[in-house]
């Protein structure tokens, strides 16, 4: 009951100077809001990228073209060819189950007056099998399509809806960058696969994309499926061995290609996320320190203004620990209220930025909210300790004489 009375006295003191108390909370609101919005953005982006990485599958590896350093800058070093894919599929042995070469480019698909900007993917018949990506209507690309560089296309689910609506697209003719293609299939709705929105993608034979459409010599990447998640490292070793032989690299020469597994993507993401976390949390921490200084200033002013009140309370029997507790409660209340408002503001700002930019999604873990509130209360207590000690140590005689 006595503690409850102290809390009521503290709240009455804050209410007496309500505007000043609200100003004291502003720094905490900004600091906690910065923490929560930073965490929401960072965790949301990390969660989204991890979902994309996990959609690749633990049994697959990605092989990219190499990089060369020139003049202090890293530049792409295209080396991967369709022949590389054929040799990997043929000589992979027990480690490699399937290989899908990929060439990607942007394009415009048109059907009469309707058109859509899409990603054009040139690949092989193994692409759908490797990614467990099912055909909804019609068929996927075949080996015969690749051998004949056939002008056929498989539409992503969104592309089919945008161009044809409820009409059946199969056997219709669409134009991709002015060239006529026969629609042979429509894929299931899948969303993001790897790092691509496959619903907004059209798929053509790899030979058609590279020879007849873009005149390209080198692939964008290779997707290699191992014989199981437990055979990934064997698969990586076999891929490196075959490609080094294909590219005639000597012992000691660096690889002119890059191999990534799902685990390596996740590790790299973790490093980048930690760097961003240090930067964002440092900025938010500075805001909280500024908020704490604001609380300390307000509490010091409050102690000075209420010196006579403190003297009267000590004179009628209040213990110094009671005075100390009262001012710590006032500081904690300011920081708790500011922390709660900061959580709401930070969450709202992060969601607003997500909707306006449409670049990232937000995710606010409960633990982040609890930590932010805990830090806010801690800042309030630390900031209120000195003013509270000063109030508790006042000489009651001198305090009663204070005007």
N, C-alpha and C positions, 0 to 999 in steps of 0.2 A: 504493500500500500504506500509506503514511504517513497519507493522508487517511482510509483505512478504519480505521486504528488510532485516530485521533482520534474518528471516529464511534462506535466501540465504547466508548471511554472516556466519551464524552458519554452514551451510552445506559446505561452502568453507573452514572453519576452520577444519572441520572433514576430508575433502578430502586432505588437506595439510599433515595430519598425518594419512593416510588411514590405514596403517598396525596396528598402535597403536590403532586406533578406532575399528578395527576388533577384536583385542585381547580383548578390553573392552567388546565387545558384547558376547564373548565366555562364560563368566560366566552366563549371562542372558540366552543364548541359552540352556546351561546345566540345569539351574534352571527351566525355562519354559518347556523345553522338559521333564524333570522329572515329573513336575506337570501334563502335558497333557497325557503322557504315563501312569502314575499312575491312573488318572481319567478314561482313556479309558479302561484299564484292569479291574479296580474295577467296573465301571458301566457296562461293558460288561458281566463280571461274574455275577453281581447282576441281570442284565436283563435276562440272560439265566436261572438262578436258579428260578427267579420269574415266568418265562414262564413255567418251569417244575412244579412248585408248583401249578400254576393256572390250568394246564392241569389235575390236580387231580380232580378239581371240587369243588365248594363251598359247595356242599351238602354231601360230603364224609368226613369221619374221618379215621385215620390210627391208628391201635392198634399194638404196638410192645411189644416184650418181655421186662421184667423188667431188672433192673440193681442192682448189689450188690457191696458194697464197702468192699474190702479186702486188708489190708495192704496199705491203702491210694490209691488204684487203683480201678477204676470202671470196673466191669466185667459183662458180659451178664448173665442174670438169666432166662433161658428158662422156660416158663410157659404155653404158648398158645398151645392148642391142637385142633384137628378137632372137638372134643366134644364141646369145647367152641363155635365154629362157629355154630354148630347145635343148641345149646341152645339159642344163640343170635337170630338166624333166627326164632326159634320156639316161643320164649317168648318175642320178641322185642316189640310186641304190635304196637301201632300207630306211635311210634317214629322211628322204624327201618323198612326200606323198603326191604333191601337185604344185604346179607353178603357173602363175597368171601374170604375163607382161602387161603393163599399163602405160598408155600415153594419154595425157589429159590436156584439154584446151577449152577455151570458152567459145561459145557459138550461139547462133540464133536459129531457132526452129520455127517454121511457119507452116500453117495449114489454112489455106485461103486467106481470110482477113485476120486470123488469130495468130499471134506469135508469142514466143517466150524466150528469154535469155536463159541458157542452160550451160551445164558442164558437159562437154563431149568426152566420153571415155572410150578409147580404143583398147580392147582386151581380147582374151581368148575364151573358149568355151568353159574353161575351168574356173573362171571368176565367180560365177554364181554358186558352184559347188563348194569352193573354198570358203566363201563367206556365208554359206547357208542362206542364200538369197533366192527366194522362190519366184517363179513366173506365175502371174495371176491369170493371164490370158495369152494364148499363142505359144511361142517357144522362145528359147534363148539362142544366142549365136552358136553355130556349129563349126566343126573343123572344115567342112566344105565351104562355108562362107568365107573363112580365112584364106583358104587356098585360092579361091577365085576372086578375092578382094571384092566381095559382093556388096552392093549398095543397099544394105538392109540395116534396120535400126530397131532396137528394143527401147521402149519409152519408160522412164520413171513414172511412178504413180501420179504425182502431181502434174507432171508435164502432160500426161494423157488426159487428165481432168481439165486442165486449162485449155487444151487444144480441141478436145472432142466432147467434153461434157459427158452426157449419158450415151453418146454414140459409140459403137464398137470401133476401136482404132485399127485392129489387125487388118492387113491387106490394103490399107489406105496409103496414099503417098504424101509424104511431108518433105519440106525442103530444109536442109541444114546449110546455112550460109550460101543459099542459092542452088545447091545440088539436090537432086531428087533422090529420096530414099523410101523404100517400101517398109512399112511397119510390120514386123513379124511377131512382136510380143509386147506385153505390158507387165511390168514387175509389181510385186506386192508393195504395199505401203510399209516403209521401213524406217524412215527418218534418217538419222545420222549413222553412217557405217564408216568406222575409222574416223577420218577427219572430213568426210564428204557428206553432203546432203544428197543421198542417192535418189530421193523422190523427185529432185529437180535436176536429174541427170539423164542423158540419153547414151546408150551403149551401141557401139558399132564394132565390126571386126578390126582387130589390131592392124592388119595389113591395109585395110581401107583407110583407116585414120592416118597412118604414117605415109603411105604411098600416094593415095589418090586425093586425100583432103589437104594434108599439111606439108607433104614432102619432107618429113622428118627422118633422120637417121638413127636417133637415139631415143630410148624409152624415158619416160618420167620416173618409173620405178618398177620393181619386181615384187610380187607378193608370193612368198614360198610357204607352203604348208608342210609342217613336219608330220611324222607318224604318230604324234601324240605330244601332249604338253611336257611329258618327261623326256622327250627326245629332242627338245628345242636346241640344246647346246650341241648335240651331235649334228643337227641340221645346220647350225651356224658354221661349224667347223667344215662340213662338207661343202657348203656354199662358198666359203672363202677359198677352199682348195680348188674347186672347179673354176671359179671366176679368175683366180690368179693365173691358173694355167691358160684359160681362154685369152686373157689379156697379156700373156707372155711376160709376167712380172718375175723378176729374178729374186733370189733369196736376199733379204735385206731391204728390198724396195717396199715402200709403203703401199697399202691397198689404194687403188684408184676408184673405190666404191665404199659405201657406208652401209653397215648392217645393224639393224635395230630390232630388239625383241620388245615385247610388251613391258617386261620388267625394266628394261633400259629407258623406255619412254617415261615410265613412272618415276624412276630415279632422277632423271633430268628435270621432270616437272617438279619434283620435291625440292631440288636445288633452287630453281627459279622462284618457286613459291616462298621459300625461306628468305631469299633476297628481298622480294617485294614486301614480305611481312616485316622485316627489320625496318625498312624505309617507312612504311605506313604506320607501324606501331610507334616508331620514334616520334613522328609528327603528332600522333594522337597523345603520346606521353607528355610532350611539351605543352600541349593544350591543357592536360590535366594538372600539370605543375602550375601553370598560370592560374587555373581555377582555384587551386589550393592557396596560392598567394592572395587571391581575392577574398577567400573565406577568412584567412588570417587577418587581413586588414580590417574587414568588417567586424570581426570578433574583438579586435583591439579597440576599435572605436566604441563598440558596445560596452566593453569593460570600463572605459574611461567615462562614458556617459552615465553608467549605472553604479559608479563608485559609492555614492551615498546609500543606494539601495543595498549594496553588498555589505556596507558597514552596519546598517540596521539589522540585517539578517544574522550577521555574526554576533551582534550585541544581544539579540534575543535567543541565542542558543544554537544557531546553525553551525555545524562543523565545517571545517575547511574542506574536507572531502566532499561535503554536500555541494559547496560552491563549485568545486572542481568538476563534479559529476554534472551539475546543471549546465555549465558552459560547454562541456564535451557533448552533451545531448543536443544542445543548440547547433553546434558545428556538424554533428552527425546527421541531424535532421535536414539541415541545408544541403549537405552532400547527397543524402539519400533521395530527397526530392529531385535534386538536380540530376542525379544518376538515372532515376526512373524516367524523367522527361527526356534525358539524353538518349536512352534506349529507344524510346518511341520515335524521337526525331531522327536518330541514326538509321533505324529500320525504314522509316518513311522516305528519307533522302536516297538510300540505296535502291529501294524499289522504284522511286521516281526516275532515277538515272537509268535503271535497267529498262524501263518502259520507253523513255525518251530516246536513248541511244540504240536499244535493241541489239547491243553487242554482246552483253553478258547476262547471265541470270544471277540472282542473289540467293544466298542460303545463310540463315542466321542460326547457328547451333545454340541450344539452350545453355550449354556451358559457357559460351562467349558472353551471353547476357548476364549470367550469374557472376562471372569473373569481373565484368565491367562494373556491376553494382558493388561488388566487394571492394574493388580498387577505389571506386568513388567514395565509399564509406571510410576506407582507410585514409584517403587523402583528407577527408573532412576531420577525422580524428587527429591525424598528425598535424594538420593546420591549426586545430583548435587547442592543442596541448599547451603551447606557450601562453596564449591569452587566458586559458583556464587556470594555469598555475599562477599567473600574475594576479588574477582575480582572487584566488584562494589565499594568497599570501598578503593581501592588503591588511594593514593595521586598522582595526575597527575604529580606534580613536581618531586617526587621521582621516579615515573614510567618512566618519560622521561630520567632520568639520569641512569636508569638501563641498564647494559651491558649484 
